[in-house]
């Protein structure tokens, strides 16, 4: 067993860890949320979408679903490698370079290369999601339990600021070249190159200052297949002791359910705004920029009070906000109502993701951070398959009825809240101490 001393890391290292959220948020906002997703449906998949309404949205959902299926299958193996070889930082570097490279290559794929675009999208999203799991696994190492909520909240808030900055740069570029006659086929690829460049630059402090605190095990598996056996064996062992960690597993079920709604909103919001509310590319970018501001505020404010309120109670409040926001988006006919829904979503999004990550950290025994955050990754990546795929299938079967599809998203938040109410945070934290 590898033990980790839970003391607050130096401020420089905490900022370096949080800078990774700042760095990778540009990918989320530009590729998954604001620009490329709408471009994919409206331009790259326009030919298939015109013959079958909703087909473009379905192909987008399939690409995201494929990437998350790969993460789902690889997470136990990568968790075992990270824990045994003390290589979270090295693996994080590989996934970062992979995401940046594929994002840049995505800019070279034109409308006649739809399936290449799907492949690069799935690959970049796989690398992005793997990096998310790895950076999150550092959290129990750099913050004691009583500070985890604040550190996680600060990191999420900084992340939304990073996403806002990248969107602002992209919007400035688009508004500069559009009067010159540039079309989406010309300016969207440049936004991808901007995103990749900022990701590379902003992630640099993470690799310079963040420390790998764990030590490699005395005896390590000899091959990838051996790591796979160890990884899945540890996963089975963890599931075998699910009664000891019953609150963790109840929360992971809740997390998977409501995250299905969260990830649907992340990858569908701009498509919904474009197809239902008839937002332009510029209006979509402005909307996501404003939402990033409210998301940063939500993550920071709830992060300040989360350690007092408790992570579970914080999540309950944010899920209620989610339910209200999606109900307004579902029923609202005017742009004003949609703007209200969008900002409520922003307020809830940052705080719900931050609180979820913090609760897993509180339920994690020392020395098993990669393993338990691998479970966290399994849950949210399963959600990232189920949510967008369900939306895409409903949109396809209903011939592009996005209002019908968004109703399914509302149900994810309602069901997730019901399961969350069965989680006992105090008992879960005690189980983590016993499991060390």
Residue pairs with C-beta under 8 A, 6 or more apart in sequence:
1 367
1 436
2 83
2 86
2 214
2 215
2 217
2 367
3 366
3 367
3 436
4 140
4 141
4 213
4 214
4 366
4 367
4 369
5 213
6 140
6 141
6 143
6 144
6 145
6 366
7 144
8 14
8 142
8 143
8 144
8 147
9 17
9 141
9 142
9 143
9 211
12 209
13 142
13 209
13 210
13 211
14 142
14 143
14 151
14 154
15 205
15 209
16 205
16 206
16 208
16 209
16 210
17 135
17 138
17 139
17 142
17 155
17 206
17 210
18 151
18 154
18 155
18 158
18 159
19 158
19 202
19 203
19 205
19 206
20 92
20 131
20 135
20 203
20 206
20 210
21 135
21 155
21 156
21 158
21 159
21 162
22 158
22 159
22 161
22 162
22 202
23 162
23 198
23 199
23 200
23 201
23 202
23 203
23 206
24 96
24 99
24 128
24 131
24 132
24 159
24 162
24 199
24 203
25 159
25 160
25 162
25 163
25 166
26 162
26 163
26 165
26 166
26 167
26 194
26 195
26 198
26 199
26 202
27 99
27 103
27 124
27 128
27 195
27 199
28 128
28 163
28 266
29 163
29 164
29 166
29 167
29 288
29 292
30 36
30 166
30 167
30 170
30 191
30 192
30 194
30 195
31 37
31 103
31 106
31 121
31 124
31 125
31 192
31 195
32 64
32 125
32 266
32 267
33 266
33 267
33 269
33 270
33 288
34 167
34 270
34 284
34 285
34 287
34 288
35 170
35 188
35 191
35 270
35 281
35 284
35 285
36 106
36 121
36 188
36 191
36 192
37 60
37 267
37 268
37 270
37 271
38 270
38 271
38 273
38 274
38 281
38 284
39 184
39 188
39 281
40 56
40 59
40 60
40 117
40 121
41 49
41 56
41 57
41 60
41 271
41 274
41 275
42 56
42 184
42 274
43 111
43 184
43 185
43 188
44 56
44 109
44 111
44 113
44 114
44 117
45 55
45 56
45 59
45 60
45 114
46 56
46 111
47 111
47 114
48 55
48 56
48 59
48 114
49 55
49 56
49 57
52 396
53 396
53 399
53 400
54 392
54 395
54 396
54 397
54 398
54 399
54 400
54 401
55 396
57 268
57 271
57 275
57 391
57 392
57 395
57 396
57 400
58 392
58 393
58 395
58 396
59 114
59 118
60 267
60 271
60 388
60 392
61 267
61 388
61 389
61 391
61 392
61 393
62 118
62 389
62 392
63 118
63 121
63 122
63 125
64 121
64 122
64 125
64 263
64 267
64 384
64 385
64 388
65 384
65 385
65 388
65 389
66 118
66 122
67 121
67 122
67 123
67 124
67 125
67 126
67 129
68 125
68 126
68 129
68 381
68 382
68 384
68 385
69 381
69 385
70 122
70 126
71 126
71 129
71 130
71 133
71 377
71 381
72 378
72 381
72 382
72 385
74 130
75 130
75 133
75 374
75 377
75 378
75 381
76 228
76 231
76 232
76 234
76 235
76 374
76 378
77 224
77 227
77 228
77 231
77 232
78 91
78 130
78 133
78 134
78 231
78 370
78 374
79 133
79 137
79 231
79 234
79 370
79 371
79 373
79 374
80 221
80 227
80 228
80 230
80 231
80 234
80 370
80 371
81 87
81 91
81 227
81 231
82 88
82 91
82 134
82 137
82 370
83 214
83 217
83 367
83 368
83 369
83 370
83 371
84 216
84 217
84 220
84 221
84 227
84 230
85 216
85 217
85 220
86 212
86 214
86 215
86 216
87 212
87 216
88 134
88 137
88 138
88 212
88 214
88 370
89 207
89 210
89 212
91 130
91 134
92 131
92 134
92 135
92 206
92 207
93 207
95 127
95 128
95 130
95 131
95 134
96 127
96 131
96 199
96 200
96 203
98 123
98 124
98 127
99 124
99 127
99 128
99 131
99 199
100 196
100 199
100 200
101 196
102 120
102 123
102 124
102 127
103 124
103 192
103 195
103 196
103 199
104 192
104 193
104 196
105 120
106 117
106 120
106 121
106 124
106 189
106 192
107 188
107 189
107 190
107 192
107 193
108 189
109 116
109 117
109 120
110 185
111 185
129 377
129 381
129 384
132 377
133 373
133 374
133 376
133 377
134 370
135 206
136 357
136 360
136 373
136 376
136 377
137 369
137 370
137 373
137 374
138 210
138 369
139 148
139 151
139 152
139 357
139 358
139 361
139 369
139 373
140 148
140 361
140 364
140 366
140 369
141 213
141 214
141 369
142 151
143 150
143 151
143 152
143 361
145 361
145 362
145 429
146 307
147 307
148 307
148 358
148 361
148 362
149 303
149 306
149 307
149 311
149 314
149 354
149 355
149 358
150 303
150 304
150 306
150 307
152 303
152 306
152 354
152 355
152 357
152 358
152 361
153 299
153 300
153 302
153 303
153 304
153 306
153 351
153 354
153 358
154 300
154 303
155 354
156 295
156 296
156 299
156 300
156 303
156 350
156 351
156 353
156 354
156 357
157 296
157 297
157 299
157 300
157 303
157 350
158 296
159 296
159 299
160 292
160 293
160 295
160 296
160 299
160 350
161 292
161 296
162 198
162 202
163 288
163 292
164 289
164 292
164 293
164 296
165 198
166 194
166 195
166 198
167 285
167 288
167 289
167 292
168 289
169 194
169 198
170 191
170 194
170 195
170 285
171 282
171 285
171 286
171 289
173 187
173 190
173 191
173 194
174 187
174 191
174 281
174 282
174 285
175 282
177 186
177 187
177 190
178 187
178 282
184 281
214 367
221 227
221 229
221 230
234 371
235 371
235 374
235 375
238 245
238 371
238 372
238 375
241 435
242 249
244 431
244 434
244 435
245 363
245 428
245 431
245 432
245 435
246 431
247 363
247 423
247 424
247 425
247 427
247 428
247 431
248 360
248 363
248 372
248 375
248 428
248 431
248 432
250 419
250 422
250 423
251 312
251 359
251 360
251 363
251 420
251 423
251 428
252 360
252 375
252 376
252 378
252 379
253 379
253 419
254 416
254 417
254 419
254 420
254 423
255 356
255 360
255 376
255 379
255 380
255 383
255 416
256 379
256 380
256 382
256 383
256 386
257 383
257 412
257 415
257 416
257 419
258 319
258 322
258 352
258 383
258 412
258 413
258 415
258 416
258 417
258 420
259 356
259 379
259 380
259 383
259 384
259 387
259 416
260 383
260 384
260 386
260 387
260 390
260 409
260 412
260 416
261 322
261 326
261 387
261 409
261 410
261 412
261 413
261 416
262 322
262 349
262 352
262 353
262 383
262 387
263 380
263 383
263 384
263 387
263 388
264 387
264 388
264 390
264 391
264 409
264 412
265 326
265 345
265 349
265 409
266 349
267 388
268 388
268 391
268 405
268 406
268 409
269 288
269 342
269 345
270 279
270 284
270 287
270 288
271 402
272 329
272 402
272 406
273 279
273 283
273 284
273 287
273 338
274 280
274 284
275 400
275 402
276 402
276 403
277 335
277 338
279 287
287 339
287 342
290 342
290 343
290 346
291 342
291 343
291 345
291 346
291 349
292 346
293 346
294 343
294 346
294 347
295 346
295 347
295 349
295 350
296 350
297 347
297 350
298 318
298 346
298 347
298 348
298 349
298 350
298 351
299 350
299 351
299 353
299 354
300 350
301 351
302 314
302 317
302 318
302 350
302 351
302 354
302 355
303 351
303 354
305 314
306 314
306 351
306 354
306 355
306 358
309 317
310 425
311 355
311 356
311 358
311 359
311 362
311 425
312 359
312 420
312 423
312 425
314 351
314 355
315 352
315 355
315 356
315 359
315 420
316 417
316 420
316 421
317 351
318 348
318 351
318 352
318 355
319 348
319 352
319 413
319 416
319 417
319 420
320 417
321 344
321 347
321 348
322 344
322 345
322 348
322 352
322 413
323 410
323 413
323 414
323 417
324 344
325 341
325 342
325 344
325 345
325 348
326 341
326 345
326 406
326 409
326 410
326 413
327 410
328 337
328 338
328 340
328 341
328 344
329 337
329 338
329 341
329 342
329 345
329 406
330 403
330 406
330 407
330 410
331 337
332 338
332 340
332 341
356 376
357 376
359 425
359 428
360 372
360 373
360 375
360 376
361 369
362 425
362 428
362 429
362 432
363 372
363 428
363 429
363 431
363 432
364 372
364 373
364 432
365 372
365 432
365 433
365 435
365 436
366 436
367 436
368 435
387 409
387 412
390 408
391 405
391 406
391 408
391 409
392 405
394 401
394 404
394 405
394 408
395 401
395 402
395 404
395 405
398 404
398 405
